[in-house]
Amino acid sequence: MNFRTFATFVGPSVFMMLLFIAFPLVSVFKQSFYITQPIYETVETETCTPGFLTQTCVTEQVSQPKLDDDGKIITRTDFVGLQSYRNVLEPERAWRAISDGNWNVLSTINFWKALRFTLTFTLITLPLVVVCGLGIAILINNAARSIRGPVIFVSLLPFIITPVIGVLSINWLFRGDGILTAMMEWWLNRDIALFAQAWTIEVLMMLYRVWHVAPFAAIIFYAGLQTVNQDSLESAVIDGATRWQRLKYIVIPHLMPLIIFVSMIHLMDSYRVFEEIVGFSSQGYVISLQWLTFDYLTPDQAGNRSISRASANSMLTMIGVVILLIFPLRRTWRDHKGGH
C-alpha cells in the first residue's frame, strides 16, 4: 500500500493529522542516534605579563572550536547508535546499584531519579484527582439551581489560572515567611522549612496538581451526572439503597467511561510534569523526566547543547506514557467490544 492508497483509505484529514504527528516524532527519534559536536583545533597562544624590562611571555597550546569563513563554529555529526540512550540510562551503573540494593546510588543517576519522582507524582495524583473531581461534581449537582452557576465558576478558578502563576502562588504561600508557613509556625510554636527536604516539596507539588486539575475532572463528571438514569436512582431509593450504595452501583458504573477518559488525560499530562519543577525551584532536590529534557537542551558554558541525549530522553518519556496508557486503553477496548 503506497502513500496515495493509504491516504484514500483513511481520508485526507486523518492522513494529514497522522503526518503532522509523525514527522516530529521521526525527527526526534532520528536525532537520538546522532551526535553533533564542534570540531576543535589546537592553536598556540602567547601570554605576556605587564611591564617592559621585566616582561615575561609564555607560549602554550590551547584547544578551541574551529571557525569557518563566516566566524561560525564548524560542527560534525556522527552516528552513535544507542550510545545516547546508554548515556542517559547508565545501565551498568544502574544495574549494579539495583543488585546491591543501594537506592542512594541509583538516585544519583539523573534519569532514574527523575523517573522515580515522575511515576510517584503521576500514580499518587491520579486517584486523588478522580476522587476530588467526583466529589466536586456531586457537590455542584446537589447545589440549588440558583447558585449552581457561581459554584461552577468558583470551582473552575484553579483550572483557569495559568499553571506557572498557580505554582508560584503556592510557592509564595509556603516559602520562608509565607502566610501559611507563618500560621503553621505560630500554631506549632516551632520553625518550619518546607523547602529544605525533598519529600515536603514533592507533597506540595502533588497538592498543587490536584488543586489545579480536579476542577477539569469535576466538569467532565458533572456533565456525565446529567445523563444518569433517574428511574434507576428512584428505584434504588424505593428499595432502601443508601446514598453510598447508589453512588457505588449506579453512578460510578455509569461514569466509568468518563473516569477512564479523565485518567488517560491525567496520565499523559502529569507524566510530563514540568511547571511544578520550575515554579518550586526544586532542581536541587526533585527533577522530572520533562525537566531533564529541558536541562539537556540548556546550553552549557561553552554554548553546547546535548540534543542527542535530549532526544533519547524524550523517546524514553514517550515510551513511559505509552506503557501507562496500556491498561486504560485495554479497558476502553474491552468495554467497546462488550458494547457491540
N, C-alpha and C positions, 0 to 999 in steps of 0.2 A: 504494500500500500504506500503510494507516494504522498507527498505533502498535499497535492491538489485533491486527491481522493479522500484523504483524511479530513481536510477542511470541509469538503462537501458533506461528509458523513456526520460530523459533529456540529456543523453550522459555522458560518463565518464569525459570528460574535464570540462563540465559545472558543474557536480556534485562535482568534486574536488574543483573547484573555489568557489562553494557555501559553502562547508565545510571550506575552507580556510578563508572565510569571516565570517562565523557564529561562529566558535569556539572562537575567541577573543571577539566578542560581548556577547556571552553567559557567558564567564568568567567575563567580566566587569559587566554585569547585575547581576550575582550571587554575586559578591563581594559587590555590593551596598546594599545587605540585611544582610551582616555580618560585624562585627566589631572585630578587633583583638587588644587586649590590653595586656600590660605586667602585670604579677602578682606581686603585691607588698607585702612586708613583713616588719614588724616593728622590728627593732633591737635597742639595747641600745649601745650608743657610749659615750665614756668618753673623754672629752677635758680638758687639763690641761694648765695652764699658765706657762710661763718660770719662772725659779727660783728654789731654793732648800728649804730654810726655809719658804719662802712666797708663795710657790706654791699652787694654788687653782685648784681643779678638779671639773668639773661639768658633771654629767651624765644625758643624755637626750635620748629620743626615737626618732628615725628617720625612715621614710618610704623610702625604696629603692627597686628597682626591684629584684626579686628573681632569682638566677642563678642556672643553672644545674651543673652537674659534670664537664662539659667542659668549664664552665665560660660564657655560653651564657644565655641571658635573656629568662626566661620562659614566654610564652605568652598564652593567652586563646582567642578562637574565639567563639563569641556568635551571635545567630540570633537576629537581632533587627528590622526586618520588614522594614517599611517605615521610621524609625526614622532618617536614614541618609538623606533622601530626606527632611524631616521636618527641620533638622539641616541646610541644605543648603538653602531651600526656606524661612524658618521662616514665615510660612503662617499667624499666628495670628498677629504678629507684622506688616507684610506687609499689611494685610487687614485693620488693624486699621489705618495705615498711609494713605492708599488709601481712606478709608471712611472719614477721616478728611481732605483730600486734602493736606496733609503735604508731599510733594515730597522730602523735605530735609531729613526727617526721612527715607523714602523709599530708598534714595540714600546711606544711611549708611549701608544697608544690602548688603553685597558683591555680592550676586547673582543678585539682581535686578539692582545694579549699573553696573555690567558687562553686563547684558542683554541689558540695555538701550544703552550703547555705542556700543555693538556688532550689534544691529539692526540698529542704526543710521549709523554706519560705512558701513554696508552691503547695505542698501537701498539707501544711497546717492551716494556711489561709483558705483553702478550698472549702472544707466543711463549714468554717466559720462564716464565709460569705454566703453560702447556701442557706444556713440556718438563720442568720441575721436578716438576709433578704426575704426569706419566707415570713419571718416574724413581722417585719415592717409591712409586707404586703397584706398580711392578715389584719394588722392594726389599721391600715388605710381602708381596707374593705369593710371593717366593722365601724369605722368612724361615721358620724352623721353626714348626710349629703351636703349640708350647709357648710361644713368645714372640711370636706374631703379635698377640695381644690387646694386650699392653703396647706393642708397636711402633706399633699403630694409635692408641692413646691418646696417646702422646708426639708422634706426627706431627700429631695434631689440635689440640694445645695452642695453636699460634699462631692458629688459626682461632677457637678458643673465646674467647680474650682479647678484651675489648671494644676496638674499633678505637682510640678516643681513648686508652685506657690503653696499648695497644701502641705507638702513635705517641709518646706521652710517654716511654715506656721507652727506645725507640730514641734519642729526642732527648737524654735524660739520659746515655746511654752515649757519645755523640759530642760533646756540647756542652761547651765550656770545659774543665774538668778531669775530664771523664768518664773512665770506666775505659778504654775502647777508645782514646780520644784520647790519654790519658796513655801507654798502651802504644805507640802509633804514634810519639809524640814521643820516647819512650825508644829505640825501635828505630831511628828515622831521625836522632836527635840534632838535632832542629830543632823550632821551634814550628809547630803546625798549627791553623788556624782553618777548620773545615769549614763554618761558617755565615757566612762573610764574603763568599761569592760564590754566585751563583745556581746554577751548574752542579753544585756539590757538594751543595747542598740538594736539587736535583732527583734526583741519583743516590741519595741516602739515602731519598727518598720512594719511588722505584721499588723499591729493595731491600726496604723495609718492605712495600710492597704485594705483592710476590712472596712474601715470607716469610709474610704473613698469608693469602693466597688460595690458594697452591699446595696446602695440605692439603685444601681443598674439592675441587679438581680431582683430587687423588690418590684420595680416597674414591670419587668417581664412576668413575674409570678402574679402580680395584681391583674395583669391582662388575662392570664390563664384562669384566675379565680372567677372571672366574669362568665366563663363558659362551663363552670361546674354544674352538673345536673341537679337542679334544685329539688326535683322529685325524689332523687336518691337521698338527699340530705333530710328532707322531711320524713321519708320512710324510716331513716335511721333514728331520728328523734322520737318517732312514734314507738319504735322498737326498744327505746330506752338507752340508745347509744350515748356515751358521754362525748364531750367536745373533743377529747383526745382520740377516741375511737373513730369519730367522724373524720378527723384530720388524717389519721393513720390509714384507714381502709377506703376512704373515698377521695379526699382532696389530694393527698400526696400521690397515689397512683395516677390520678388524672393529670397532675402537673409533672409527672416523671419525664416526658419528652422535653419539657422546658428546663427541668433540672439538669438533664444531660446537656442541653444546649448551653446553659449558663456555665456548667462545669468545663465544657470544651473551650469556651471563650476565655474563662479564667485561667485554665491551664496554659493556653497559648500566650496569654498576656503576662501572667505572673512569672512564667519561666524566663521571660525576657526582662526581669526586674532591673531597672537602671536608675530611675528618678530618685528612689529612696537612697541609693548609694551616694549619689551626688548631693542630694539635699541634706542628708545627715553627716556628710563628710566622713564617711566610715571606712575609707580605703585602708586605714591603718589597722583596722580590726576585722572588717567584713567586706568581701567583694563578691560579685556575681559574675556569671558567665558573660552576660552582655557588657558589663563594665570592663571585663578582661579584654574583650574585643576592642573596646574603645581605647584601652590602655596600650594595646599593641599598635593601634593606629596613631597614637600621640607621638609626634617627633621627639627624638632624644636630643641631647645637647649638640650632636653633630648634624641634626636635621633629618636623620634616617628614621623610617617607619618600618615596623615588622608586618608588612602587608601579607606575606605568606602565612605567618602564624595567625594573624587576624582572620584570614580566610579559613584556615584549618579549624580554628576555634568556632567560627560561625557555622561551619558544616557540622561540627560535633554538637553544637547547640540545637541545630535543626533536627538532627537525629534524635536528640533527647526529647524534643517536642513531639516528634512522630511516635516515639515509644510510649509517652504518656497518653497520647490520644488513642492508642490501640484499644484500650478497654471501653471507653465511651463509644467509640466508633463500632466496635463489635456489638455492644448493647443496642445501638441505634439500628444496625443492620438486622439483628435478630428480631427486634420489635417490628421492623418494616416487613420482614418476611412473614412474621406471625400475623400481621395485619392483612396480608393477602392470602 
